[in-house]
Amino acid sequence: MQVELSIDGIKNGADIIEEVGSCSRSVLDGIATLKEARAGDLSFMSGAKYESDLSETSASVVFVPEDCRQIPKDDQLFLKVNHPSLTLARACEAVAQSMWPRKPGGVHPSSVVADSASIHESAYIAPFCVIGEDVRIGSNTRIDAGCVIEDASIVGDDCWLSSNVSVTRDTVLGDRVRVHSGVVIGADGFGFEFNGERHEKEPQIGWVEIESDVEIGANSAIDRGRFGPTRIGEGTKIDNHVQIGHNVKIGKHCILCAQVGIAGSTTIEDFVVFGGRAGASGHLTIGQGSKLAGCSAAFTDLPAKSVCGGTPAIPLNAYQRITVVQRKLPELFQRVRRLESQLGKPS
């Protein structure tokens, strides 16, 4: 990645514990992994398993953990910090601002905006957007090309909706919400009743509430409530291709990795983590601080601080032991057959 970062600026923006070595450059022109870095690049080492990469890297400046004992090469600077990955992320903020600069306020003439909509003068509406009746859009919010925001929806301050996002009626977004391309917020929940002959649709007359500092990955879908809201708590981060059903309540600062699915009316309390392709069936409670391993599925409530895996989800230690035994099943079957043969019993 071609950038231009001042080394003094990097130092000023980081809580540096110790500097080891020196670098003759005043400006860096790239950010890369340890393996891919060249002279002039900034990199980081997040853990002990990357020590061999650190010893071989050509990066000029590297964020390293406080306990790192390696010695830098000539013209190479190691900056010891508590959290190298987080420190690098903060250093990248200036790069992000240069790649996606703030747009000046205004509405592109190709967009269609209802007369009753209220758009702050500092908000930016890109080409070919549709803004419905009674929509409110806050200050410094950016709406990229092709977005649709339907009637009576509210988008807070400093939000960013990437291209082709659909926000259906009555949706509420807090401040600093980031929504990536292709997301659909407020589609009908999947609700049908069988009348003996056919499936009749249950009207979905609720809405969606997304609190501040939430990020939603590309092509994810958050369904409106059947009655009342589907709610996403403050600071929660949702990866790509995630499905959240109607009337789900997700707490604060949760992590939902790619392809997670949450069935309707389930409550996920604060600080819960779902690994990739994990899921939960409907009408459950996933307790605060719980973690569900990738490809796992919860079919019952999980108490607070649970760490679970498997389908159905069980405590992770038990799941790991079962997985080890499963791998040995072919060998165990062979042993049983041999024993039965020795005993003269049919297999």
N, C-alpha and C positions, 0 to 999 in steps of 0.2 A: 504494500500500500504506500503510494507516494504521498508524503505529508511534509510539513515543515514545522518542527517542534523545537523550541528553545530549551536547551538543557537547564538553564536557570529557571525557566518557567515550569519545567517538570519538577524540579526540586522544590520550588515554592508551593506547588500544589499537592505535595506529598508529605506525609508524616515520616520523615526519614530518621531511622534510628542510627545508622552509621553509613559512611561512604568508604568504599574500599576500592583502591586503584584510582585512575584518572583518565580523562578523555580530552584530547586536544581540540575536539570540535566544540563549537558553541551552538550549532543547530543540527538536529537530526532530520533525515529526509525519508524515513520509512519506519513502519511497525510490522514486525513479523514474529513467527514462532522461533524458538531457539534453533531448530533444525534449518529453517529457511532463511534466517537472518543473515544479512551481509554487513560489512563495515558501513557505519552510518545509520544503522537501524536501532530501534528501541525494542526490547523484548522483556520477558519475565519468566521466572521459574516458580511454579505453583506448589511443587512438592518434591520429596526425595526421589521419586521414580524418574525425575527428569535430570538428575545430577550428571549423567553421562552426556546428555545433550548440552548442558551448561558448559561442561569442560571443552566441548568441541565447537561451540557457537562462535560466530564472527561478529555478533551484535556489539555495537559500541557501548551501549548502556543497557543494563539489565536490572529489573527489580527482582530481588531475591529475598527469601525468608530470613528472619533475624538469626536463625541458627545455622545458616549456610557457612561452611568452613572452606569452601574453594577459594582459590586465589585467582583474580582476573589476569588476563594476558596483558601485554604491553598495550597502552592506548585503549584500555577497556575499563569501564567503571561499573562496579556493582553498588546498587543502592539498596540497603537492607531496610525492609518495611515489615509491618505486621501481616499484611494481606496483599501479596504481590498482584494477584489477579484483579482485585478491587482497585488497587492503586493505578494499575494500567488502564482500567475502565475509565477512571476519572481523568487520566491524562488524555484519553481519546476523545473526551467531550469537545475539546477545541476542534479536533478533526471533524467530528460529526457536525458541528456548527458550520464548518466551511463546506462540507459536502451537501448539507441540506439547510441553506441559509433561510432565515426568517423572511417570509414574503411580506411585501407591503400590503396594508389593508386595502380591501376593495373587492368588488364582485365582477367577475369576467362577464362581458356582455352576452356570451352564449349561454349562460346559466339562466334558469327560470326560478324566480324568487317570488313567493306569494306576497301580496301587498301587506298582509297582516304580520309577516315575519319580522323579527327584530334582530338585526345583525350589528354587532359592535363595529364601530368604524375601523378598528385595528384588525378585525378578522379578515381572512383571505378566503375567497370562494373561487376555485379554479374553474376552467371551462367545463361546460356540459353537466353541471350539477343541477339538482332539483331540490328546492327548499320549500316545504309545505306551509300551510296556514298555521299561524300562531307559533311557529318555531322560534326559539330564542337561542342565539349563538353568542358566546361570551368573547371577551377581549383576547386578542393575540391567538385566536384559534385558527387553525389551518385546515381547510377542507379541500382535498385534492380532486382531480378530474373524475367526473362520472359518479360522484357520490349522490345518494338520494337520502334526504332527511324528511320524513313524513310529518304530518300534522301534529301539532301540540308537543313536539319533542323539544328537549332542552339539552344544549351542549355547553358545558362550562367554559371557564377561562383556560387558555394555554393548552387546549386539546389539539390533537393532530389525527385527522382521519385520512389515511392513504387512499389511493384511487379505488373506485368501484366498491365502496362500502355502502351497505344498505342499513339505514336506521329507520325502523318502522314507527308507527304512530305512538305517541305517549311515552316514548323512551326518555330516560333521564340519565345524562352523563355528567359526572362531577368535573372537577378541575384536573388538568394535566393527564387526561386519559389519552392513551395512544392506541389507535385501532389500525391494524395493517390491512392490506388489500384483500378484497373478497369476503370480508366478514359480513355476516348477516345478524343483526341484533333485533330481536322482537318478532321473528317469524312465529307462526302458530305452533303451540305445543302439539305433540303427537297424542291426541285424545279422541278415542272413538268408542262407542258402545254398540254391542251386537244386539239387535232386536229380535233375533231368531231367524232373520232372513238376510239381513245386510248390516254393514257397519255404518252407524250414524255418527256424524261428526259432533263432537262436543265443542261448542263455541269457546274460543279462547279470548276472553274479554279482559284479561289482566294487562300487565305492562312489564318493562324491564327497568331496573335501577342499577346503575354502575357508579360506584363511589370513586373518589379522587385517587389519582396515581395508579390506576389499573392499566395494564397493557394486554392487548388481545392479539394473538398471532393470526397470520393469514389463513383465510378460508375456514375460520371457526364459526360456530353458530350458537347463539344464545336465544332460547325460545322464550316468548312472553308467557306470563302466568295464565293458568285457566281462570282463576280469580286472584286478584292481588298481584304482587310483584314476583318476578324472578330477580334475585339480588346478588350482586358481586361486590364483596367488601373491599375497603380501602387497601391499596397497595398490592392486591393480588395480581399475579402474572400468569397469563394463559398462553400456551404455545399454539402452534399451527394445528389445524384439523381437529379441534376439540369440540365436542357436542355437549351442551348443557341444556337439560330438559326443563320443562315448565315448572315454575314454582320452586326451583332449586334455590337454596340459600347458601352462599359461599362466604365464609368469614374473611377477616383481614389477613393480608400478607400470606396468602396461600400460593402454592406453585402447582400448576397443572401442566404436565409435559405433553408432548405431541400425541394426538389420537386418543386422549382420555375421553371417556363417555360417562356422563352422570345422568341417571334416569330421574324422572320427575319427582318433585317434593322431597328430595333428599337434602339434609342439612349438613354442610361441611363447616366445621368450626374453625377458629383462627389457627394460622400457622400449620396447616395441613399440607403435605406434599404427596402428589400422585405421580408415580413414574410413568414413562411412556406406555401407552396402550392399556393402562390400568382403568378400572371402572368401578362404578357402584350402582347397584339396583335401586329401585325407587323406595321412597318413604323410610330412609335410613338416617341415622345420625353418625357421622364420622367425627370422633372426639378431637378436641383441641390438641395440636401438636403431633397428630398421628402421621405415619408414613406408610404408603402402600407401594410395594415394589412394582417395577414395570411388568406389564402383561398379567397383573393380578386382578381379581374381581371380588368386591365385598358384597355379600348377600345378607349379612346381618350387621347390626350396629357394631361399631368399634369403639372401645373406651378411649379416653384421653391418653395420648402418648403411646398408642399402639404402634408397633412396627411389624407389618404383616406382609406376606407374600402368598402366591399360589391362587388357585381357583377351585373351590371357594377360599377366600383369604383366611389364613391361620397365622399364628405368631411366626415371625421370620425364622427363628432358630429351628422350630419344628419343620417348617417348609424346607429348609436347607438340608436337614437330616433325611427327610423323605426323598428329596431329590437325589441324594447320594445313594440311598438304598435302591431307588428306581434304576439307576445306572447299573446296579449289580444284579438286577433281576434275571437277565439271560444266563449269567453264570450260576445263580442260585437254582434255576430250573434244571440246568444240566446236572448240578450236584444231586438234586432230588431224584432225577431219572436214574442216575448211577446207583444211588442208595436203594431205590425201588428194584432195580435190576439185581443188585446183590441180595436183596431180601426175597426175590422171586415174586414181587408184586407187579401187576400191570401199571403202566404209567398213565 
